[in-house]
Every structure is written in structure tokens, then in C-alpha cells.
């Protein structure tokens, strides 16, 4: 199981992944660390941002389009539309801030129920900032229990040190690959992208050609 940021070579499936959770839990840092293996002083997301990662999991070449959503309530109306069509959702909390954990049930699980249109969508629960163990307010057992309650995969990680950051996304991808309906969606997304990128050639008076995307 490996990952790559290369842009060539194509891919077998394309999946949409959503990162959600309270502001300041480290969603952006988690994503940047996964993409570039470096994250320091990442600013809070305003609205929605996204990044693309190409990786190989279980012998399949995948394109993950990962949407990083703002945790502030004032952006909720904007970000709600991004739940639609997601094959994977990563719920992130900060192990040193209990309110970010309780809000998973009080806020974020309700948002998934309200806005997610995919009943087979895979969810992963991630406790971030385990590098600050002395400040921990949420035990690992509590995380495991909540993940079991909502049928999520559970991991703890540190975006600062890189511990388990790649595993969060790779475990999600592995679970997505186990669901036939999600594979159909991922394959269809590749075909749509290929169709859009197929060049059309128009002969020019000089005998050459011009291509248009």
C-alpha cells in the first residue's frame, strides 16, 4: 500500500472525500501532511478548499478529491452541499478538546444524516493531536466506543508528527474498495473525467491542428 502525488499514468477509480469537524481540530493540517508530508501554522479554512491525491491501494490506482470544510457555524450553509456524492467522510476531533468530540454527535453526525445522499458512504473517525498526550481530554476507548456506535473506522493520529496521517486516508480507501456500489460510482467518475478531457481536433488552413479541451 503506497501513495503518490504524481499527475501522470491515469487511475482506476475517482472518489470524493469530505473532511468535517469543529474549527481548529486540525483538518487542514491533516490534509496538508497527507498531501505533502509537511504542515506547520496552517490557517483555518474559509468556506471550502480541496486537494487531489493520487495513490495506489490494494493494487488499485485511485484519485482522491479531498474537500476540506470550514468548521465554523457561519459557513455551514455553504459547505452542506459538499456532502452530496461523497464516497467517504472523515470526522476529525481534537483529543485535547472534549467539546470537539461531543460535537461529533451533537452536530456533525446530524449533518451527515441531513445532507449526505450516499447510504453506502464510508466514515472514518479520527482523533487528532495525539502528540499532546499530556493534554489529552478524550480517551482512546471513548473514541473506539463512538466509532462503534456510528459504524466508523477509528484511528488516532498527529498531523504535526505525521503519525497515522496517511493511514487515515488509506484505511478509508480500502473500505471504499470493498463496497460494489462505490466502485461503480468511482469508475463512472473516471469515465466522465476522461470524456471531458478528450481533445477535439480542428484542421487549420496551414495543415496543422489545434486542440481544445
Backbone bond lengths (Angstrom), bond angles and torsions (degrees), N, CA, C in turn:
res aa  C-N    CA-C-N  psi(-1)  N-CA   C-N-CA  omega(-1)  CA-C   N-CA-C  phi
1 X - - - 1.471 - - 1.523 108.40 -
2 X 1.314 116.44 117.18 1.457 119.16 -178.78 1.491 110.82 -139.19
3 X 1.336 115.29 174.66 1.459 119.91 -179.69 1.508 110.39 -134.40
4 X 1.316 115.13 157.93 1.457 120.38 -179.24 1.507 109.67 -152.81
5 X 1.335 116.53 146.78 1.458 121.25 176.64 1.521 111.19 -103.26
6 X 1.319 117.01 8.51 1.453 119.17 -176.32 1.528 110.01 -64.79
7 X 1.318 115.19 150.52 1.455 119.83 -175.80 1.528 112.81 -101.60
8 X 1.335 118.09 -7.39 1.449 119.15 -178.36 1.511 111.37 -100.92
9 X 1.357 115.59 176.69 1.451 120.41 171.35 1.507 116.06 91.79
10 X 1.306 119.63 -11.55 1.443 122.05 178.09 1.512 113.07 74.27
11 X 1.342 115.83 -177.24 1.456 120.91 -178.35 1.519 108.85 -157.01
12 X 1.340 115.47 158.92 1.464 121.34 -175.84 1.525 112.67 -86.82
13 X 1.345 115.52 -36.99 1.461 120.46 -177.80 1.522 110.15 -138.64
14 X 1.315 115.25 150.38 1.462 121.80 175.96 1.527 108.51 -123.93
15 X 1.336 116.03 123.48 1.464 120.47 -177.17 1.523 111.14 -124.43
16 X 1.316 114.84 148.24 1.460 122.22 176.89 1.519 108.51 -102.40
17 X 1.331 116.02 127.86 1.457 122.31 -178.28 1.524 109.08 -124.35
18 X 1.322 116.29 139.93 1.464 122.37 -177.53 1.525 109.69 -118.14
19 X 1.331 116.14 132.60 1.468 122.16 173.63 1.524 108.52 -102.85
20 X 1.339 117.42 123.39 1.458 119.92 -179.73 1.536 109.81 -133.10
21 X 1.322 115.12 162.86 1.457 121.69 -179.16 1.513 110.01 144.84
22 X 1.320 116.22 170.53 1.467 121.43 -178.11 1.525 111.85 -60.33
23 X 1.322 115.10 158.46 1.463 121.14 175.06 1.526 109.71 -63.53
24 X 1.326 116.52 137.08 1.450 120.90 175.35 1.516 116.30 87.63
25 X 1.343 117.64 2.85 1.467 118.79 -179.54 1.525 111.91 -80.31
26 X 1.329 116.97 -11.61 1.456 120.69 177.32 1.512 115.36 103.39
27 X 1.337 117.73 23.80 1.471 120.51 -179.84 1.534 111.04 -60.85
28 X 1.323 116.23 -48.92 1.469 120.05 -178.71 1.525 111.23 -64.26
29 X 1.323 116.42 -41.07 1.467 120.16 179.17 1.525 110.86 -64.62
30 X 1.324 115.97 -39.40 1.463 121.15 177.71 1.526 110.43 -60.39
31 X 1.329 115.79 -44.57 1.454 121.00 -178.83 1.522 111.32 -68.15
32 X 1.330 117.39 -46.18 1.459 120.80 -178.93 1.525 110.94 -63.61
33 X 1.331 117.04 -39.13 1.463 120.45 177.98 1.524 110.48 -63.59
34 X 1.325 117.00 -40.17 1.465 121.50 178.51 1.526 111.03 -65.93
35 X 1.319 116.71 -41.03 1.461 120.82 -177.23 1.521 111.69 -74.39
36 X 1.330 116.65 -45.60 1.464 119.92 -170.40 1.518 115.05 -121.98
37 X 1.353 116.74 -1.95 1.457 122.62 -178.17 1.528 112.19 61.33
38 X 1.332 115.75 25.88 1.468 119.90 176.31 1.515 108.94 -149.39
39 X 1.319 116.85 130.79 1.464 120.30 176.53 1.518 108.66 -151.14
40 X 1.317 116.95 123.80 1.455 120.72 179.33 1.520 108.72 -153.70
41 X 1.315 116.64 127.54 1.472 122.08 178.05 1.532 112.04 54.69
42 X 1.325 116.11 49.47 1.461 120.76 178.58 1.523 109.72 -76.58
43 X 1.328 117.02 129.01 1.459 121.19 179.57 1.524 110.28 -73.58
44 X 1.331 116.43 154.89 1.459 120.91 177.25 1.526 110.26 -63.88
45 X 1.325 115.37 142.87 1.459 120.28 179.52 1.522 110.49 -71.52
46 X 1.326 115.29 136.54 1.466 121.73 175.39 1.515 107.47 -102.36
47 X 1.323 116.73 107.41 1.461 120.16 -178.74 1.516 110.70 79.29
48 X 1.349 116.37 -108.53 1.459 121.58 -177.09 1.528 109.71 -141.10
49 X 1.320 116.11 139.40 1.454 122.49 173.85 1.527 106.63 -131.32
50 X 1.324 117.64 162.27 1.459 118.50 176.04 1.517 110.57 -147.21
51 X 1.319 114.59 155.57 1.457 121.92 175.45 1.522 108.36 -137.99
52 X 1.330 115.06 156.28 1.461 120.99 -179.02 1.519 109.57 -115.38
53 X 1.313 115.51 136.00 1.469 121.72 178.18 1.517 109.24 -130.88
54 X 1.318 116.46 129.69 1.452 121.76 172.51 1.523 107.85 -100.74
55 X 1.309 116.65 130.18 1.456 120.45 179.84 1.517 110.43 -150.24
56 X 1.306 115.35 161.87 1.464 121.49 177.91 1.522 109.05 -112.88
57 X 1.326 115.46 122.98 1.459 122.00 -179.65 1.525 108.00 -131.36
58 X 1.315 116.56 128.55 1.469 122.14 179.20 1.528 111.43 52.53
59 X 1.321 115.79 37.68 1.459 121.37 177.80 1.514 115.17 77.98
60 X 1.331 117.97 2.81 1.461 122.28 179.49 1.532 110.15 -106.46
61 X 1.324 115.33 135.62 1.462 120.68 177.67 1.530 108.57 -86.76
62 X 1.314 115.92 121.08 1.458 120.56 -174.32 1.525 111.95 -118.34
63 X 1.311 114.69 146.73 1.464 121.51 168.66 1.524 106.73 -113.58
64 X 1.333 116.00 116.28 1.458 120.49 176.61 1.519 109.05 -103.86
65 X 1.314 116.50 121.77 1.458 121.52 170.88 1.518 105.75 -99.42
66 X 1.331 115.79 109.14 1.470 121.36 -170.23 1.519 109.55 -106.40
67 X 1.323 115.91 115.69 1.457 122.32 -178.06 1.520 109.62 -94.86
68 X 1.322 114.80 124.31 1.461 123.02 -179.05 1.530 107.88 -103.09
69 X 1.327 117.20 113.59 1.468 121.06 -173.80 1.522 111.70 -101.31
70 X 1.318 115.56 149.82 1.463 120.91 175.72 1.517 109.84 -71.88
71 X 1.337 116.45 141.56 1.458 119.71 -178.81 1.508 114.19 -88.87
72 X 1.347 116.60 -14.13 1.463 119.31 -177.02 1.528 111.17 -68.59
73 X 1.318 115.50 142.73 1.464 121.13 -176.74 1.522 112.22 -60.31
74 X 1.346 118.01 -32.95 1.463 120.42 -176.52 1.530 112.83 -65.22
75 X 1.339 117.14 -16.03 1.459 119.86 179.67 1.523 112.70 -100.94
76 X 1.324 118.12 2.16 1.467 120.79 -173.05 1.530 112.55 -61.24
77 X 1.328 117.43 -39.91 1.461 120.05 -179.78 1.522 110.55 -61.74
78 X 1.336 115.66 -38.70 1.460 120.94 179.71 1.521 111.86 -67.15
79 X 1.325 116.62 -43.23 1.461 120.12 -172.66 1.528 114.17 -83.76
80 X 1.329 118.01 -15.37 1.464 120.10 -175.20 1.525 112.47 -59.78
81 X 1.327 117.14 -33.68 1.468 120.44 -177.72 1.525 112.25 -67.42
82 X 1.328 117.91 -20.67 1.454 120.56 -176.26 1.527 112.97 -77.94
83 X 1.328 118.14 -9.24 1.457 120.82 174.54 1.528 110.58 -68.28
84 X 1.317 116.10 -31.18 1.469 120.69 -174.64 1.526 111.20 -63.76
85 X 1.321 115.23 129.95 1.452 120.28 175.82 1.512 115.49 80.15
86 X 1.322 118.38 6.79 1.462 120.57 179.68 1.524 110.68 -78.18
87 X 1.326 115.44 134.10 1.468 119.24 175.05 1.534 111.52 -89.93
88 X 1.345 116.33 -18.36 1.458 120.35 -179.67 1.511 111.78 -144.73
89 X 1.327 116.36 144.06 1.466 122.18 176.84 1.526 108.34 -132.18
90 X 1.325 116.47 128.71 1.460 122.03 175.73 1.519 108.74 -108.51
91 X 1.325 116.19 116.86 1.463 122.26 178.45 1.519 108.34 -96.10
92 X 1.323 116.29 122.20 1.462 120.80 -173.93 1.528 110.76 -115.20
93 X 1.339 115.93 135.67 1.465 120.72 171.44 1.517 108.90 -131.90
94 X 1.316 116.02 165.41 1.459 123.44 -179.67 1.533 107.72 -101.71
95 X 1.326 117.56 118.96 1.469 120.20 -175.83 1.530 112.59 -65.62
96 X 1.344 117.26 -12.82 1.472 120.18 178.98 1.521 112.58 -97.12
97 X 1.348 118.05 -0.27 1.471 121.57 -179.52 1.532 108.53 -131.30
98 X 1.327 116.38 102.88 1.461 120.81 -174.49 1.528 112.75 -60.41
99 X 1.340 117.42 -35.61 1.468 118.57 -177.62 1.523 112.08 -61.59
100 X 1.338 117.85 -29.52 1.465 120.07 178.86 1.525 110.47 -70.50
101 X 1.318 116.34 -24.71 1.469 121.69 177.21 1.524 110.52 -79.81
102 X 1.330 117.23 -47.18 1.465 119.98 -179.58 1.529 111.26 -65.73
103 X 1.324 117.13 -29.22 1.466 120.15 178.91 1.522 112.93 -69.78
104 X 1.317 117.21 -15.98 1.463 119.17 175.45 1.520 109.99 -61.48
105 X 1.326 116.54 -41.29 1.468 121.16 177.52 1.517 111.70 -81.45
106 X 1.345 116.60 -42.33 1.462 121.02 -173.67 1.526 112.90 -73.96
107 X 1.328 117.03 -28.34 1.471 120.60 -174.34 1.533 112.75 -123.78
108 X 1.326 116.35 -59.59 1.464 119.65 -165.68 1.520 113.91 -74.06
109 X 1.319 118.81 -38.21 1.467 120.01 177.03 1.519 110.77 -63.64
110 X 1.339 115.74 -34.75 1.468 120.28 177.81 1.517 111.11 -69.01
111 X 1.339 116.58 -35.65 1.469 119.71 178.06 1.527 110.67 -66.49
112 X 1.331 116.76 -40.67 1.460 119.90 177.82 1.525 110.06 -60.13
113 X 1.320 115.73 -46.37 1.475 120.88 -179.94 1.524 111.32 -61.22
114 X 1.330 115.60 -36.02 1.461 120.63 -176.47 1.524 112.83 -78.50
115 X 1.341 116.68 -40.67 1.460 119.99 -168.93 1.523 115.74 -108.72
116 X 1.337 118.29 -24.94 1.459 119.30 -176.72 1.528 109.92 -70.60
117 X 1.331 115.66 132.89 1.466 120.60 -177.47 1.523 112.08 -103.20
118 X 1.327 117.36 0.21 1.455 121.00 -174.78 1.530 110.46 -113.00
119 X 1.325 117.97 105.72 1.470 120.30 -177.06 1.530 113.66 -65.58
120 X 1.336 117.28 -19.79 1.464 121.21 -178.74 1.529 112.82 -96.93
121 X 1.316 116.73 5.18 1.465 122.08 -177.91 1.540 110.87 -55.47
122 X 1.330 116.50 130.82 1.462 122.09 179.88 1.525 109.44 -85.51
123 X 1.332 116.23 136.39 1.467 121.02 -179.84 1.527 110.52 -120.64
124 X 1.317 114.94 137.82 1.456 121.82 177.03 1.525 108.24 -123.80
125 X 1.327 116.18 130.55 1.463 122.19 177.70 1.529 108.41 -99.64
126 X 1.335 115.48 125.40 1.465 120.32 -174.49 1.529 110.37 -125.24
127 X 1.345 115.74 123.31 1.450 121.27 172.28 1.516 108.90 -95.67
128 X 1.329 117.55 112.85 1.461 122.46 -175.41 1.538 111.30 -96.41
129 X 1.322 115.40 164.03 1.473 125.41 174.98 1.531 113.12 74.02
130 X 1.337 116.26 36.89 1.465 119.21 177.10 1.529 112.22 -70.82
131 X 1.340 117.12 -9.08 1.466 120.26 174.51 1.535 111.08 -67.66
132 X 1.336 116.93 -16.81 1.471 121.89 178.40 1.534 109.94 -102.76
133 X 1.310 115.61 52.74 1.463 122.48 -173.70 1.525 112.56 -57.50
134 X 1.329 117.60 -36.06 1.467 120.42 -177.92 1.519 112.35 -67.40
135 X 1.347 116.68 -17.05 1.467 121.49 -179.81 1.522 112.37 -102.71
136 X 1.310 117.35 4.90 1.463 121.69 -174.26 1.521 111.95 -57.76
137 X 1.348 115.19 133.66 1.464 122.38 177.03 1.535 112.02 -118.39
138 X 1.330 116.32 -12.04 1.463 120.99 -179.57 1.530 107.78 -124.46
139 X 1.323 116.40 120.74 1.464 119.76 -177.75 1.524 111.19 -75.16
140 X 1.318 114.99 158.85 1.459 120.49 176.87 1.530 110.73 -61.51
141 X 1.328 116.54 -39.03 1.467 120.40 -179.85 1.536 111.27 -62.10
142 X 1.324 117.17 -36.65 1.466 120.10 177.10 1.524 110.79 -64.40
143 X 1.319 115.88 -39.94 1.460 119.81 177.49 1.513 111.59 -63.90
144 X 1.326 116.18 -44.52 1.465 121.01 178.67 1.524 110.59 -60.18
145 X 1.333 116.83 -41.97 1.461 121.73 -178.80 1.525 111.29 -63.99
146 X 1.346 116.88 -44.45 1.464 119.89 -179.73 1.520 110.91 -66.91
147 X 1.321 116.34 -39.75 1.469 119.82 178.71 1.531 110.40 -61.61
148 X 1.322 116.34 -40.76 1.460 120.91 178.41 1.529 110.83 -63.82
149 X 1.328 115.51 -39.19 1.458 120.73 -179.91 1.524 112.24 -60.99
150 X 1.335 116.16 -38.49 1.466 120.51 -176.60 1.532 113.13 -102.27
151 X 1.321 117.34 5.65 1.456 120.25 178.03 1.511 113.52 68.96
152 X 1.334 115.93 37.24 1.462 121.59 -177.70 1.526 111.43 -103.90
153 X 1.314 115.54 154.10 1.456 121.31 164.05 1.530 106.40 -73.18
154 X 1.344 118.06 144.98 1.470 120.36 -179.00 1.521 111.90 -123.14
155 X 1.343 114.97 134.86 1.458 121.80 175.71 1.520 109.49 -144.83
156 X 1.320 116.08 150.52 1.457 120.88 167.77 1.521 107.71 -112.93
157 X 1.320 117.01 147.48 1.458 119.38 -175.39 1.526 110.94 -152.79
158 X 1.312 114.81 175.87 1.460 121.97 172.87 1.519 108.86 -137.57
159 X 1.324 116.14 111.92 1.457 119.71 176.42 1.525 110.59 -65.67
160 X 1.328 116.50 -25.52 1.471 120.47 -178.02 1.526 111.49 -71.70
161 X 1.323 116.70 -45.01 1.464 119.99 -178.59 1.528 112.70 -93.58
162 X 1.331 116.18 -15.50 1.456 120.64 -177.35 1.514 113.79 89.67
163 X 1.325 117.54 -2.04 1.470 121.39 -179.04 1.527 111.51 -59.71
164 X 1.323 116.31 118.86 1.470 124.36 175.35 1.529 114.78 66.46
165 X 1.337 119.32 6.55 1.467 118.87 -177.88 1.522 111.86 -64.40
166 X 1.321 116.51 -45.27 1.458 118.98 177.89 1.516 111.72 -66.16
167 X 1.332 115.73 -35.74 1.461 120.22 -178.29 1.525 111.89 -63.37
168 X 1.341 117.65 -32.61 1.471 121.16 178.30 1.524 110.78 -55.71
169 X 1.323 115.73 -45.91 1.465 120.70 -177.12 1.520 111.65 -80.76
170 X 1.333 117.42 -35.41 1.455 120.13 -179.61 1.531 111.64 -69.41
171 X 1.333 116.93 -39.66 1.470 120.11 176.34 1.529 110.70 -64.25
172 X 1.326 115.82 -38.81 1.470 119.89 176.32 1.520 110.02 -61.62
173 X 1.333 116.58 -46.96 1.459 120.52 -179.37 1.527 111.47 -61.26
174 X 1.337 117.24 -41.60 1.462 120.73 178.18 1.527 111.84 -59.05
175 X 1.325 116.45 -42.94 1.466 120.75 179.72 1.526 111.34 -67.32
176 X 1.327 116.68 -38.40 1.466 120.27 177.88 1.530 109.73 -62.00
177 X 1.329 116.39 -40.94 1.468 120.63 -178.30 1.525 113.17 -66.46
178 X 1.333 116.95 -13.92 1.468 120.89 178.98 1.530 112.67 -86.98
179 X 1.338 116.83 -6.99 1.465 120.16 -174.64 1.534 110.17 -108.43
180 X 1.347 118.16 110.72 1.466 121.21 -176.01 1.533 114.51 -53.75
181 X 1.328 117.73 -41.59 1.466 119.77 -177.81 1.533 111.51 -64.45
182 X 1.332 116.60 -34.72 1.463 120.32 179.23 1.524 111.04 -73.10
183 X 1.332 116.72 -32.25 1.459 120.39 175.38 1.521 110.95 -65.00
184 X 1.319 115.86 -39.76 1.469 120.08 177.28 1.527 109.98 -61.20
185 X 1.334 116.35 -44.63 1.459 120.42 179.37 1.530 111.44 -64.12
186 X 1.336 115.83 -42.02 1.460 120.29 -179.39 1.510 112.73 -65.94
187 X 1.314 116.85 -37.11 1.460 121.71 177.74 1.528 110.77 -69.43
188 X 1.325 116.39 -40.97 1.464 121.21 179.06 1.526 110.80 -63.29
189 X 1.341 116.76 -37.18 1.462 120.60 179.28 1.522 110.87 -64.67
190 X 1.329 117.26 -36.95 1.470 121.14 177.14 1.513 110.30 -64.37
191 X 1.340 116.37 -44.02 1.464 120.28 -179.82 1.518 111.55 -63.41
192 X 1.348 117.11 -39.50 1.473 120.23 178.03 1.518 111.21 -63.39
193 X 1.328 116.02 -42.86 1.456 120.54 -179.69 1.525 110.61 -64.98
194 X 1.331 116.67 -42.22 1.463 120.82 179.81 1.516 111.12 -63.25
195 X 1.331 115.99 -38.95 1.465 120.09 179.64 1.526 111.03 -65.65
196 X 1.343 116.18 -42.52 1.461 120.12 -179.85 1.512 112.15 -65.19
197 X 1.346 116.92 -33.31 1.457 121.05 -175.68 1.522 113.32 -89.18
198 X 1.322 117.65 -6.07 1.455 120.27 -178.83 1.518 109.88 -65.40
199 X 1.340 119.17 122.65 1.468 121.24 -176.75 1.518 112.45 -75.22
200 X 1.298 115.19 148.20 1.455 122.26 173.38 1.515 106.86 -110.83
201 X 1.341 116.50 133.66 1.458 121.15 -175.82 1.524 110.49 -108.90
202 X 1.320 115.16 129.18 1.463 121.60 176.05 1.517 108.86 -119.34
203 X 1.297 116.90 125.25 1.458 120.96 -178.60 1.522 109.26 -66.60
204 X 1.330 115.81 136.87 1.458 120.83 177.02 1.507 109.38 -99.45
205 X 1.335 120.15 161.82 1.474 122.22 -178.28 1.516 112.26 -57.66
206 X 1.334 118.35 -27.50 1.452 120.84 -177.79 1.523 113.31 -83.62
207 X 1.304 116.73 2.50 1.454 120.84 178.35 1.514 113.28 91.98
208 X 1.325 118.07 -6.05 1.465 121.00 177.77 1.516 109.72 -85.93
209 X 1.298 116.37 -164.25 1.465 119.34 177.40 1.498 110.20 -146.64
210 X 1.300 115.03 156.79 1.451 121.63 176.72 1.508 107.89 -122.11
211 X 1.295 116.86 142.05 1.462 119.56 179.92 1.499 109.96 -113.27
212 X 1.311 115.41 145.40 1.455 122.15 -179.48 1.510 107.46 -129.31
213 X 1.334 116.34 135.03 1.443 119.53 175.89 1.511 109.64 -79.86
